[in-house]
């Protein structure tokens, strides 16, 4: 199976080399990899270009964009810039962040899951962050969720769901749509990915309101949004974020924000979320 990798990068000079080195050390190399330098003001492009000179499968493309770093829109717009320059001769398409260290057999293991399970639509490992000299699980989400930092999609699912949404919530709606279309989302617990920069470290402050808006556009409805907001605020260790999320939800509702899902898909999403909530309660 052939996999292509697209790596959006914004001011990642501190981590870019480590990410590309871990990619170059894979037991199964990508057929193609593209670093999208998203208007960086540091040495990100220079570092990526140095690696591209050594590896024929790697290329660099530069993108001009707004400097404000909002979750979802900026990174996926950069991803799409990379997608525009590749062909569609891949079996698996991968969105990677530029601040990761992958275990050497990461993609060999991921491809094995895809090969052995024809219903596998998305596959990924687990993110670990360094704390007090130890690498611990970055537990912002449930263990059945693949982090947005390293998403691997089967081509059929990727095209069926209309590729990636340029909005916050893109890395949740993709999994919900995968389930809607009958695909499996598979996490491989033994694949530990070192996440060198905490999630959201560079986000603009307005991003906290966009989380609530994302819950609205995912079709959650108020009750599920409230439950999800409490859970996320507590996981982030900041209960006050709950108010920001709720305000963001009602602001999006008032503005009649464009939904990320159809009415049929939104109904499925709510049923699926209630099922998960009941499983945890009982």
N, C-alpha and C positions, 0 to 999 in steps of 0.2 A: 504494500500500500504506500502511496505517495502522500506526504504531508507538506503543506506550505505553511509558513509562519509569518505573521505580520506583527511588528513590534512598534507601536506608537511610543515616541520618546520626547519628553519635554524637560530640559535641564536635568539630565540624568548622568552627567559626567562622573559622578561619584560611584555609580553602579553599572554603567553601560558596559565597561570592559568585562566585569565579572559575569554579567548576563550572557554576553556573546561568547565568552570563554566556555561557560557551561553548556551552551548550545553547540559549540564546535567540538566538545568532548563527548557528545551523545554517541551511544553505540549504534544508533540509526540516525543519520543526518537528515535534515530537511532537504527535500528536492529543491525548494526555493525558500529564501527568507528575505524579508524586506524590513529595514529599519526606516520608520517615517519620522524624520526630525521635524517636530512640530514647533517651529519658530523659537528654538532654543537660543539662549544668549550665552551659553557656556561652550565647552568642548565636546558636547554630545556628538555632533556631526563628524568632527575630526576623528574621534575615537571609532565611530562606526565605519568611517571610510577606511581607516587603517586595517580593520578586520576584513572589510570587503576586498581589499587588495590581496589578501591572503587566501580567501575562500570564495571560490567561483559561484557557490550557491547563494551567497549573500550580496545584497545590493542596498543602496541608500537613496532615499528620495527626500527632498526638502519641501516642507509645506509652510506657507505663511498663514498665520491665524492670530486671533486675539490672545493676548497674554493671560487673560483671566482664566484660571483653571477651575472649571466647574465639572462635577462628576457626570459622566455619561456623554454629553454632547461633544465636548472637545476631543476626548480620547477616541470615540467612535468615528468622528469626522476624519481624524488622522488615520484610523484603521481603514476607512473607506478609500482614502487617498492611496494607500498601499494596495488595496484590493483592485483598484482600477488599472494598475500596471502589471498585474499577473494574468496568466491564462487560467482556464478552468480545468486543467488537466490534473487536478488533485483529487485524492480520495477523502482527505481530512484537511480542514482548514483550522489554523490555530491562531488565536489572539493572545499575545504574550505581553506582559509589562516589561519595562526595561530595568527593573530592580529586583531580579530573581536569580537564585542559583538553583539549577535543576540537578537532581541526581543523575548520574551518567546513563542509567537505563530508563530514564523517564519516558521518552517517546517510544522506545522499544516495547515497554510494558503497556503503554497506552494503545499502541497499534495492535498489540496482541488481543486486548479486550475487544476492540472493534472487529478484528478478524473472527474471533470465536463467538461473538454475539451479534447476529445481523440486526437485532433490534436496538443495539446500543447507538444512541443518537449523539450523546455527549459523554465525554470521559475526562476525569481529572484527578489530581492528587489533593494534598492538604497543605495549607500555608502555615509556616512556622516563623515566629519572630524571635529575635534575641532579647532576652531579659535577664539581667544580672549574670551574664556570662553563659546562660543556657538557652537552647532553642526550644521554645514552647509553642503549642498549638495556638494560632491566632483565631480565637473562638468567637468571631463576630456573627457567625451563621451556624446553622445546623450542619451535621456531618453528611447529610444527603445533598448538600448544595456545593457546586463547584465555584470557586472564587473567580471573580471577573479578571483577576490577574493572569489566569492561565486557563483559557477555554479552548477545548478541542471539539470540533463539530464534524460529524459525518456530512459529506457534501449534500446528500439527499435532504437531510433535515435543514441544513443551512439555507438551501434554496427554497425549500417548502415554506419555511417560516418568514420568508422575505428578507433574509440576512439579518443584520443587527440594527436595532433602533438607535437613532441619535438622540437619546434622552436618558436621564437618570432612570434606573429601573431596567435598563437593557439586559443586565446580567441576572435578572429575576424573570422577566417576561420570556426570555429565550427558553428557560427550563420549563416554565408553565406551558408554553406553546409546544415544546417537545412532548410533554405528557398529553396535551390536547390531541396531537397528531399520532399518538400511540407509540412514541419512542421511549426508551429508557435513559435516565440520567444516572451514570455510574461513577461513584467515587472509589478510589483505590487508596486505602488508608496507609499502606506501607510506603507510598510515594510522597516523601516529605520535601516540599519546596521551601527553600529559605527565602522569606520575603524581607528584603533588606531595608525597606522603608515602610513605616506604619501606614495602614490604609487611611487615605484622606489627609495625609500630612500637608499636602500643598493646596488643598481645596480652598476656594474663596469662601468667606464667611457666609455668604448667601446660600451656600450649598445645603445648610441645615434645613432651610425651608423647602428646598427642592425634594427632600426625602418624603415629606408629607404629600407633595404634589405627585410624586411617583406612585405612592400608594393609591391616590385617586385615579391616575391614568392606567393603573393595572387592573382597575375594576374591583378593588377590594370592598368598597362600601365603608361606611363610618365605623361600624362595630369592629370589623376585622382590622381596619386601620388603627383604631385605638389600641387593640391588643398588640399589634405589631409594633406600634410606637413605644408602648411601655417596655416591651421586650428589648427593642433595640437601644433605647435610652439607658436601660439598666446595664446592658452588655457593654455599652460605651462608658459606663461609670458616671453618667451625667443625667440624672432624672429630669433636669430642667429642659432637656432636649425634647421631651414629650410635648410640651407646649408649642415649641417651634414646629414640630411635625404636624400637630393638629391644625395649627394656623396655616401651614403650607397646604394641607389637605383642603380646608375650606376656601382658601384663596384660589386654588386651582378649580374647585367646584364652581365658585362664583364667576370665574373667568371662562368657564366651560372649556377647559383645556382639552386638546385633542387626545383621545384615548389611544393607548398602545395596543388595545385588543378590540375585537368586534364584540357585539352584544352576546353572541353565542359563546365566544371565548371567555368573556367576563363572567358569565354564569358558571362555566366550568371552573374558572379560577376560584370563585367564591366557594363552590362545592368542595373543591380540592383543599382549600385552606381550612374550611370547617372540619373536614375529615382529619387533617393533621392536628388541629387544635384538640379535637375529641380524643385522638390517640394519645396525646400527651397528658390529658386530664384523667383518662381512664385506663 
